[in-house]
Amino acid sequence: MRINALILICFAFMISLSGGCNFKPEPQPIPLSVRSTLNLLQEDPQFVMYLNFKSMSRSDFWKKNISDSLLNEEKTFGSILNTFKNATGVSISNGLDEMYYSNSWFGENSIVMKGLFNKNKLDEYIKTDSLFSITKNAEGKDIYIKTDNGLYFFFKDEFTICASNYLKQIDAMMHISDTSESGLLKNEKIYKSIESIIYKQDLWMVSTEKAFIKGIYQNFLGSTAGIKPEDEINTDTSEINTIPPDENKEKVTLENLYTKYNSVSFSAEMKDDILILIQNNFVSESPAKFFKSIMNGFLTVSRLSTGGKQKPPAAKLLDKIRLNRYDNDVFIEIKIESGDLELLRNTDLLSEPAL
């Protein structure tokens, strides 16, 4: 018995030295309440975003670092949040529990807000604010209009407000029930991508649209101009060289990499700190290996450019970034603590390194 125990201890010690097995984390399940709300969003969005203010506001990180004023600085969500804060008295720190947001290439958006809303307060507020008006649909249900930005919204029930800048979407949302397999739930590709998101409790964003992903990718490439892993950076090419022959019909390049994406997602989990995860899902292992080599090269050059006897703030943040590949997926993860926020505000980590 003692020998067996000693063997187990030695085995555990060897694993700890080698860094352990690199198992892909299991995604959190989609809550039933979230799934039954996704059908209110349009079927073919360019991206979908979910924010659980009720959950996040319970964390120490939120209490120390986040406020209404911070989110209100954002042009899109700040305008939307302020609209409902002024009209209903509900804000992210007082009564607003969840927010769902999706947008299409045609500019059509879908917004669902969950919380404790006061319809009577809204009706009284509208009487004194010329920027709001009320109309009724064919069934006689009230539809509110924010005239300066063309936003329509209505009370789905006393805990749910649905909004859109597109009247046809408002009509669709009005006639959808909790059990309807409609809207976003009809889009199997994006729903599977949502299922694969690791952290679903606090906030996440996902896109399967290659044109949208291309925009993100081009912004990144623009900020890292001159970084070419196959030429200028001594990256680990062993993964790239092990691409199976049937996957190598079209060479993966910086220019066509975005076409090899299935989806990209961003999620975060808040506790004492915030754990941020970017999941890049590719059509095969070949582009996943290539993308990881790019990121390894970028991090290598960035760390070298911040080298010296005393590490500058940027290097401390770069050291926290973790890259992992699981078959067709590349995960980029970083844990941000309260003390790191000032570094993020004052440091441009994506600026071109000074070589």
C-alpha positions as a Markdown table, in Angstrom:
| # | Residue | x | y | z |
|---|---|---|---|---|
| 1 | Met | 0.0 | 0.0 | 0.0 |
| 2 | Arg | 2.8 | 2.4 | 0.9 |
| 3 | Ile | 4.6 | 1.6 | -2.4 |
| 4 | Asn | 1.4 | 2.3 | -4.4 |
| 5 | Ala | 1.0 | 5.6 | -2.6 |
| 6 | Leu | 4.6 | 6.6 | -3.2 |
| 7 | Ile | 4.2 | 5.8 | -6.9 |
| 8 | Leu | 1.1 | 8.0 | -7.1 |
| 9 | Ile | 2.9 | 10.9 | -5.3 |
| 10 | Cys | 5.8 | 10.6 | -7.7 |
| 11 | Phe | 3.5 | 10.5 | -10.7 |
| 12 | Ala | 1.6 | 13.6 | -9.5 |
| 13 | Phe | 4.9 | 15.4 | -9.0 |
| 14 | Met | 6.1 | 14.5 | -12.5 |
| 15 | Ile | 2.8 | 15.9 | -13.9 |
| 16 | Ser | 3.2 | 19.1 | -12.0 |
| 17 | Leu | 6.7 | 19.6 | -13.4 |
| 18 | Ser | 5.6 | 19.0 | -16.9 |
| 19 | Gly | 2.6 | 21.4 | -16.6 |
| 20 | Gly | 0.0 | 18.7 | -16.6 |
| 21 | Cys | -2.2 | 17.6 | -19.4 |
| 22 | Asn | -3.6 | 20.2 | -21.7 |
| 23 | Phe | -7.3 | 19.4 | -21.6 |
| 24 | Lys | -9.8 | 21.6 | -23.3 |
| 25 | Pro | -12.1 | 23.2 | -20.7 |
| 26 | Glu | -15.8 | 22.2 | -20.7 |
| 27 | Pro | -18.2 | 25.0 | -21.7 |
| 28 | Gln | -20.8 | 26.1 | -19.2 |
| 29 | Pro | -24.3 | 25.1 | -20.2 |
| 30 | Ile | -26.7 | 27.6 | -21.6 |
| 31 | Pro | -29.3 | 28.4 | -18.9 |
| 32 | Leu | -32.9 | 27.6 | -20.0 |
| 33 | Ser | -33.9 | 31.2 | -19.3 |
| 34 | Val | -31.2 | 32.4 | -21.8 |
| 35 | Arg | -32.2 | 29.9 | -24.4 |
| 36 | Ser | -35.8 | 30.9 | -24.3 |
| 37 | Thr | -34.8 | 34.5 | -24.8 |
| 38 | Leu | -32.5 | 33.9 | -27.8 |
| 39 | Asn | -35.5 | 33.3 | -30.0 |
| 40 | Leu | -36.4 | 37.0 | -29.7 |
| 41 | Leu | -33.2 | 37.9 | -31.6 |
| 42 | Gln | -33.0 | 37.9 | -35.4 |
| 43 | Glu | -32.1 | 34.7 | -37.2 |
| 44 | Asp | -29.0 | 36.0 | -39.1 |
| 45 | Pro | -27.0 | 38.6 | -37.0 |
| 46 | Gln | -23.4 | 39.5 | -37.6 |
| 47 | Phe | -22.8 | 39.2 | -33.9 |
| 48 | Val | -24.7 | 38.4 | -30.6 |
| 49 | Met | -23.8 | 39.8 | -27.2 |
| 50 | Tyr | -25.1 | 38.9 | -23.7 |
| 51 | Leu | -24.5 | 40.7 | -20.4 |
| 52 | Asn | -25.7 | 39.6 | -17.0 |
| 53 | Phe | -25.5 | 42.7 | -14.9 |
| 54 | Lys | -27.1 | 41.0 | -11.9 |
| 55 | Ser | -24.4 | 38.3 | -11.8 |
| 56 | Met | -21.5 | 40.7 | -12.5 |
| 57 | Ser | -22.6 | 43.3 | -9.9 |
| 58 | Arg | -22.2 | 40.7 | -7.2 |
| 59 | Ser | -18.5 | 40.2 | -7.8 |
| 60 | Asp | -15.8 | 42.1 | -5.9 |
| 61 | Phe | -14.2 | 43.2 | -9.2 |
| 62 | Trp | -17.4 | 44.9 | -10.3 |
| 63 | Lys | -18.0 | 46.6 | -7.0 |
| 64 | Lys | -14.4 | 48.0 | -7.1 |
| 65 | Asn | -14.0 | 48.9 | -10.7 |
| 66 | Ile | -17.3 | 49.1 | -12.7 |
| 67 | Ser | -20.1 | 51.8 | -12.6 |
| 68 | Asp | -22.9 | 53.1 | -14.7 |
| 69 | Ser | -20.7 | 56.0 | -15.8 |
| 70 | Leu | -18.1 | 53.7 | -17.2 |
| 71 | Leu | -20.6 | 51.9 | -19.4 |
| 72 | Asn | -22.4 | 55.1 | -20.4 |
| 73 | Glu | -19.2 | 56.3 | -22.0 |
| 74 | Glu | -19.7 | 53.6 | -24.7 |
| 75 | Lys | -21.4 | 55.2 | -27.7 |
| 76 | Thr | -23.8 | 52.3 | -28.6 |
| 77 | Phe | -24.6 | 50.8 | -25.3 |
| 78 | Gly | -24.4 | 54.0 | -23.4 |
| 79 | Ser | -27.1 | 55.6 | -25.5 |
| 80 | Ile | -29.3 | 52.5 | -25.2 |
| 81 | Leu | -28.8 | 52.2 | -21.4 |
| 82 | Asn | -29.4 | 55.9 | -20.9 |
| 83 | Thr | -32.6 | 55.8 | -22.9 |
| 84 | Phe | -34.1 | 53.2 | -20.6 |
| 85 | Lys | -32.6 | 54.7 | -17.5 |
| 86 | Asn | -34.2 | 58.0 | -18.1 |
| 87 | Ala | -37.5 | 56.5 | -19.2 |
| 88 | Thr | -38.0 | 53.7 | -16.6 |
| 89 | Gly | -35.5 | 54.5 | -13.8 |
| 90 | Val | -33.7 | 51.2 | -14.3 |
| 91 | Ser | -29.9 | 51.1 | -14.6 |
| 92 | Ile | -27.2 | 48.5 | -14.5 |
| 93 | Ser | -26.8 | 49.1 | -10.8 |
| 94 | Asn | -30.5 | 49.3 | -10.0 |
| 95 | Gly | -33.0 | 46.8 | -11.5 |
| 96 | Leu | -31.5 | 45.9 | -14.9 |
| 97 | Asp | -30.6 | 42.2 | -14.7 |
| 98 | Glu | -29.7 | 41.1 | -18.2 |
| 99 | Met | -29.2 | 42.5 | -21.7 |
| 100 | Tyr | -29.2 | 40.8 | -25.1 |
| 101 | Tyr | -28.0 | 42.6 | -28.2 |
| 102 | Ser | -27.6 | 41.5 | -31.8 |
| 103 | Asn | -27.0 | 43.4 | -35.0 |
| 104 | Ser | -27.2 | 42.6 | -38.7 |
| 105 | Trp | -25.2 | 44.0 | -41.7 |
| 106 | Phe | -28.2 | 46.1 | -42.7 |
| 107 | Gly | -28.1 | 47.9 | -39.4 |
| 108 | Glu | -31.1 | 46.1 | -38.0 |
| 109 | Asn | -30.7 | 45.4 | -34.3 |
| 110 | Ser | -32.5 | 43.4 | -31.7 |
| 111 | Ile | -32.4 | 44.3 | -28.0 |
| 112 | Val | -33.9 | 42.4 | -25.0 |
| 113 | Met | -33.6 | 43.7 | -21.5 |
| 114 | Lys | -34.6 | 41.8 | -18.4 |
| 115 | Gly | -35.3 | 43.5 | -15.0 |
| 116 | Leu | -37.8 | 45.3 | -12.8 |
| 117 | Phe | -39.4 | 47.8 | -15.1 |
| 118 | Asn | -42.1 | 50.4 | -14.2 |
| 119 | Lys | -44.5 | 50.9 | -17.1 |
| 120 | Asn | -46.4 | 53.5 | -15.2 |
| 121 | Lys | -43.3 | 55.6 | -14.7 |
| 122 | Leu | -42.5 | 55.3 | -18.4 |
| 123 | Asp | -46.0 | 56.5 | -19.4 |
| 124 | Glu | -45.7 | 59.5 | -17.0 |
| 125 | Tyr | -42.2 | 60.3 | -18.3 |
| 126 | Ile | -43.3 | 60.3 | -21.9 |
| 127 | Lys | -46.0 | 62.9 | -21.2 |
| 128 | Thr | -43.2 | 65.4 | -20.4 |
| 129 | Asp | -40.6 | 64.4 | -23.0 |
| 130 | Ser | -41.2 | 65.2 | -26.6 |
| 131 | Leu | -38.5 | 62.7 | -27.7 |
| 132 | Phe | -40.8 | 59.9 | -26.9 |
| 133 | Ser | -44.1 | 59.0 | -28.5 |
| 134 | Ile | -46.6 | 56.0 | -28.3 |
| 135 | Thr | -48.3 | 54.1 | -31.1 |
| 136 | Lys | -50.3 | 50.9 | -31.1 |
| 137 | Asn | -50.0 | 47.8 | -33.3 |
| 138 | Ala | -52.9 | 46.0 | -34.9 |
| 139 | Glu | -53.8 | 44.1 | -31.7 |
| 140 | Gly | -53.8 | 47.4 | -29.7 |
| 141 | Lys | -50.5 | 46.9 | -27.9 |
| 142 | Asp | -48.4 | 49.9 | -27.0 |
| 143 | Ile | -45.2 | 50.5 | -29.0 |
| 144 | Tyr | -43.0 | 53.2 | -27.7 |
| 145 | Ile | -40.8 | 55.3 | -30.0 |
| 146 | Lys | -37.6 | 57.2 | -29.2 |
| 147 | Thr | -38.0 | 59.7 | -32.0 |
| 148 | Asp | -34.4 | 61.1 | -32.1 |
| 149 | Asn | -32.8 | 57.7 | -32.8 |
| 150 | Gly | -35.7 | 55.7 | -34.3 |
| 151 | Leu | -35.7 | 53.1 | -31.5 |
| 152 | Tyr | -39.0 | 51.2 | -31.1 |
| 153 | Phe | -39.7 | 49.2 | -27.9 |
| 154 | Phe | -42.5 | 47.5 | -26.0 |
| 155 | Phe | -43.1 | 45.5 | -22.8 |
| 156 | Lys | -43.1 | 41.8 | -23.6 |
| 157 | Asp | -44.1 | 41.3 | -20.0 |
| 158 | Glu | -43.5 | 43.2 | -16.7 |
| 159 | Phe | -39.9 | 41.9 | -16.6 |
| 160 | Thr | -39.0 | 42.1 | -20.3 |
| 161 | Ile | -38.5 | 45.0 | -22.7 |
| 162 | Cys | -37.9 | 44.3 | -26.4 |
| 163 | Ala | -36.4 | 46.9 | -28.7 |
| 164 | Ser | -35.3 | 47.4 | -32.3 |
| 165 | Asn | -34.7 | 50.1 | -34.8 |
| 166 | Tyr | -36.7 | 47.9 | -37.3 |
| 167 | Leu | -40.4 | 47.8 | -37.0 |
| 168 | Lys | -40.6 | 44.4 | -38.7 |
| 169 | Gln | -38.4 | 42.9 | -36.0 |
| 170 | Ile | -40.6 | 44.5 | -33.3 |
| 171 | Asp | -43.6 | 42.8 | -34.9 |
| 172 | Ala | -41.8 | 39.4 | -34.9 |
| 173 | Met | -40.8 | 39.8 | -31.3 |
| 174 | Met | -44.3 | 40.5 | -30.3 |
| 175 | His | -45.6 | 37.2 | -31.7 |
| 176 | Ile | -42.8 | 34.9 | -30.3 |
| 177 | Ser | -43.6 | 32.8 | -27.3 |
| 178 | Asp | -41.0 | 31.4 | -24.8 |
| 179 | Thr | -41.3 | 27.9 | -26.4 |
| 180 | Ser | -41.0 | 29.1 | -30.0 |
| 181 | Glu | -38.1 | 27.6 | -32.0 |
| 182 | Ser | -37.7 | 30.8 | -33.9 |
| 183 | Gly | -35.3 | 33.7 | -34.4 |
| 184 | Leu | -31.8 | 33.0 | -33.5 |
| 185 | Leu | -32.6 | 29.4 | -32.5 |
| 186 | Lys | -33.2 | 28.6 | -36.2 |
| 187 | Asn | -29.5 | 29.5 | -36.9 |
| 188 | Glu | -27.8 | 26.2 | -36.0 |
| 189 | Lys | -24.3 | 27.5 | -36.8 |
| 190 | Ile | -24.4 | 30.4 | -34.4 |
| 191 | Tyr | -26.3 | 28.5 | -31.7 |
| 192 | Lys | -23.6 | 25.8 | -31.7 |
| 193 | Ser | -21.0 | 28.5 | -31.4 |
| 194 | Ile | -22.8 | 29.9 | -28.4 |
| 195 | Glu | -22.9 | 26.4 | -26.8 |
| 196 | Ser | -19.1 | 26.2 | -27.2 |
| 197 | Ile | -18.5 | 29.4 | -25.2 |
| 198 | Ile | -16.7 | 28.5 | -22.0 |
| 199 | Tyr | -17.9 | 31.3 | -19.7 |
| 200 | Lys | -21.6 | 32.0 | -20.1 |
| 201 | Gln | -22.6 | 33.4 | -16.7 |
| 202 | Asp | -21.4 | 37.0 | -16.9 |
| 203 | Leu | -20.8 | 38.2 | -20.4 |
| 204 | Trp | -20.1 | 36.9 | -23.9 |
| 205 | Met | -20.1 | 37.9 | -27.5 |
| 206 | Val | -19.9 | 35.7 | -30.6 |
| 207 | Ser | -19.8 | 36.0 | -34.4 |
| 208 | Thr | -19.8 | 33.4 | -37.2 |
| 209 | Glu | -19.9 | 36.1 | -40.0 |
| 210 | Lys | -16.6 | 36.0 | -41.9 |
| 211 | Ala | -16.9 | 39.6 | -43.0 |
| 212 | Phe | -17.3 | 40.7 | -39.3 |
| 213 | Ile | -14.4 | 38.5 | -38.3 |
| 214 | Lys | -12.3 | 40.0 | -41.2 |
| 215 | Gly | -12.9 | 43.4 | -39.7 |
| 216 | Ile | -11.6 | 42.4 | -36.3 |
| 217 | Tyr | -8.7 | 40.6 | -37.9 |
| 218 | Gln | -7.7 | 43.5 | -40.1 |
| 219 | Asn | -7.7 | 45.9 | -37.1 |
| 220 | Phe | -5.4 | 43.5 | -35.3 |
| 221 | Leu | -3.1 | 43.2 | -38.4 |
| 222 | Gly | -3.0 | 46.9 | -38.8 |
| 223 | Ser | -1.9 | 47.3 | -35.2 |
| 224 | Thr | 0.8 | 44.7 | -35.6 |
| 225 | Ala | 2.1 | 45.7 | -39.0 |
| 226 | Gly | 5.4 | 44.1 | -40.0 |
| 227 | Ile | 5.0 | 41.0 | -37.9 |
| 228 | Lys | 5.4 | 37.9 | -40.1 |
| 229 | Pro | 5.9 | 34.7 | -38.2 |
| 230 | Glu | 7.4 | 32.8 | -41.2 |
| 231 | Asp | 10.0 | 35.5 | -42.0 |
| 232 | Glu | 10.9 | 37.8 | -39.1 |
| 233 | Ile | 10.1 | 35.8 | -35.9 |
| 234 | Asn | 11.6 | 32.6 | -34.7 |
| 235 | Thr | 8.3 | 30.9 | -33.9 |
| 236 | Asp | 7.7 | 27.2 | -33.4 |
| 237 | Thr | 6.9 | 25.9 | -36.9 |
| 238 | Ser | 6.7 | 22.3 | -35.9 |
| 239 | Glu | 3.0 | 22.5 | -35.7 |
| 240 | Ile | 2.6 | 24.1 | -39.1 |
| 241 | Asn | 4.9 | 21.5 | -40.6 |
| 242 | Thr | 2.7 | 18.6 | -39.3 |
| 243 | Ile | -0.4 | 19.7 | -41.4 |
| 244 | Pro | -2.1 | 16.6 | -42.9 |
| 245 | Pro | -1.8 | 16.6 | -46.8 |
| 246 | Asp | -5.6 | 16.8 | -47.3 |
| 247 | Glu | -5.6 | 20.1 | -45.3 |
| 248 | Asn | -2.8 | 21.7 | -47.3 |
| 249 | Lys | -4.7 | 22.1 | -50.6 |
| 250 | Glu | -4.8 | 25.9 | -50.0 |
| 251 | Lys | -1.9 | 27.5 | -48.2 |
| 252 | Val | -3.0 | 29.4 | -45.1 |
| 253 | Thr | -1.7 | 33.0 | -45.3 |
| 254 | Leu | -2.3 | 36.2 | -43.3 |
| 255 | Glu | -4.5 | 37.4 | -46.1 |
| 256 | Asn | -6.9 | 34.4 | -46.2 |
| 257 | Leu | -6.8 | 33.4 | -42.6 |
| 258 | Tyr | -10.2 | 35.0 | -41.8 |
| 259 | Thr | -11.8 | 32.7 | -44.4 |
| 260 | Lys | -10.8 | 29.7 | -42.3 |
| 261 | Tyr | -12.8 | 30.8 | -39.2 |
| 262 | Asn | -15.9 | 29.1 | -38.1 |
| 263 | Ser | -16.5 | 31.5 | -35.3 |
| 264 | Val | -14.8 | 33.9 | -32.8 |
| 265 | Ser | -16.1 | 34.5 | -29.3 |
| 266 | Phe | -15.2 | 36.7 | -26.3 |
| 267 | Ser | -16.3 | 35.8 | -22.8 |
| 268 | Ala | -15.4 | 36.8 | -19.3 |
| 269 | Glu | -15.9 | 35.6 | -15.7 |
| 270 | Met | -15.9 | 38.1 | -12.9 |
| 271 | Lys | -14.9 | 37.3 | -9.3 |
| 272 | Asp | -12.2 | 39.0 | -7.4 |
| 273 | Asp | -10.6 | 39.5 | -10.8 |
| 274 | Ile | -11.8 | 39.1 | -14.3 |
| 275 | Leu | -10.9 | 36.2 | -16.5 |
| 276 | Ile | -11.1 | 37.0 | -20.2 |
| 277 | Leu | -11.1 | 34.4 | -22.9 |
| 278 | Ile | -11.1 | 34.8 | -26.7 |
| 279 | Gln | -12.0 | 31.5 | -28.5 |
| 280 | Asn | -11.0 | 31.2 | -32.2 |
| 281 | Asn | -12.6 | 28.2 | -33.9 |
| 282 | Phe | -11.3 | 27.3 | -37.3 |
| 283 | Val | -12.5 | 24.9 | -40.0 |
| 284 | Ser | -9.5 | 22.6 | -39.5 |
| 285 | Glu | -6.2 | 22.2 | -37.6 |
| 286 | Ser | -4.1 | 23.9 | -40.3 |
| 287 | Pro | -5.3 | 27.5 | -39.8 |
| 288 | Ala | -5.5 | 26.9 | -36.0 |
| 289 | Lys | -1.8 | 26.0 | -36.0 |
| 290 | Phe | -1.0 | 29.0 | -38.2 |
| 291 | Phe | -2.9 | 31.4 | -36.1 |
| 292 | Lys | -1.2 | 30.2 | -32.9 |
| 293 | Ser | 2.2 | 30.7 | -34.5 |
| 294 | Ile | 1.2 | 34.3 | -35.4 |
| 295 | Met | 0.1 | 35.0 | -31.8 |
| 296 | Asn | 3.3 | 33.4 | -30.4 |
| 297 | Gly | 5.3 | 35.6 | -32.7 |
| 298 | Phe | 3.5 | 38.7 | -31.7 |
| 299 | Leu | 3.9 | 38.0 | -28.0 |
| 300 | Thr | 7.6 | 37.1 | -28.5 |
| 301 | Val | 8.3 | 40.4 | -30.3 |
| 302 | Ser | 6.2 | 42.4 | -27.9 |
| 303 | Arg | 8.0 | 40.9 | -24.9 |
| 304 | Leu | 11.4 | 41.5 | -26.4 |
| 305 | Ser | 10.5 | 45.1 | -27.2 |
| 306 | Thr | 9.7 | 45.7 | -23.5 |
| 307 | Gly | 12.8 | 43.9 | -22.2 |
| 308 | Gly | 15.3 | 45.4 | -19.9 |
| 309 | Lys | 16.6 | 45.1 | -16.3 |
| 310 | Gln | 13.3 | 46.3 | -14.9 |
| 311 | Lys | 10.1 | 45.1 | -16.6 |
| 312 | Pro | 7.8 | 47.9 | -17.7 |
| 313 | Pro | 4.0 | 47.7 | -17.0 |
| 314 | Ala | 3.2 | 46.4 | -20.5 |
| 315 | Ala | 5.5 | 43.4 | -20.0 |
| 316 | Lys | 3.7 | 42.4 | -16.8 |
| 317 | Leu | 0.4 | 42.3 | -18.7 |
| 318 | Leu | 1.9 | 40.4 | -21.7 |
| 319 | Asp | 3.3 | 37.8 | -19.3 |
| 320 | Lys | -0.3 | 37.1 | -18.2 |
| 321 | Ile | -1.5 | 36.1 | -21.6 |
| 322 | Arg | -1.9 | 32.3 | -22.2 |
| 323 | Leu | -2.2 | 30.6 | -25.5 |
| 324 | Asn | -3.6 | 27.1 | -26.0 |
| 325 | Arg | -4.6 | 25.1 | -29.0 |
| 326 | Tyr | -7.1 | 22.3 | -28.9 |
| 327 | Asp | -7.4 | 20.8 | -32.3 |
| 328 | Asn | -9.3 | 23.4 | -34.4 |
| 329 | Asp | -9.5 | 25.9 | -31.5 |
| 330 | Val | -7.0 | 28.5 | -30.3 |
| 331 | Phe | -7.8 | 30.0 | -26.9 |
| 332 | Ile | -6.3 | 33.4 | -25.8 |
| 333 | Glu | -6.7 | 33.9 | -22.1 |
| 334 | Ile | -5.7 | 36.7 | -19.6 |
| 335 | Lys | -6.6 | 37.3 | -16.0 |
| 336 | Ile | -7.0 | 41.0 | -15.1 |
| 337 | Glu | -6.8 | 42.1 | -11.5 |
| 338 | Ser | -7.9 | 45.5 | -10.1 |
| 339 | Gly | -4.3 | 46.8 | -10.2 |
| 340 | Asp | -4.0 | 45.9 | -13.8 |
| 341 | Leu | -6.8 | 48.3 | -15.0 |
| 342 | Glu | -4.6 | 51.4 | -14.8 |
| 343 | Leu | -2.0 | 49.6 | -16.9 |
| 344 | Leu | -4.6 | 48.8 | -19.5 |
| 345 | Arg | -5.8 | 52.4 | -19.6 |
| 346 | Asn | -2.3 | 53.8 | -20.1 |
| 347 | Thr | -0.7 | 51.1 | -22.2 |
| 348 | Asp | -1.3 | 50.3 | -25.9 |
| 349 | Leu | -0.4 | 46.6 | -26.0 |
| 350 | Leu | -1.1 | 46.4 | -29.7 |
| 351 | Ser | 1.1 | 49.2 | -30.9 |
| 352 | Glu | 3.9 | 48.3 | -33.3 |
| 353 | Pro | 6.9 | 47.1 | -31.3 |
| 354 | Ala | 10.0 | 49.3 | -31.6 |
| 355 | Leu | 12.7 | 47.0 | -33.0 |
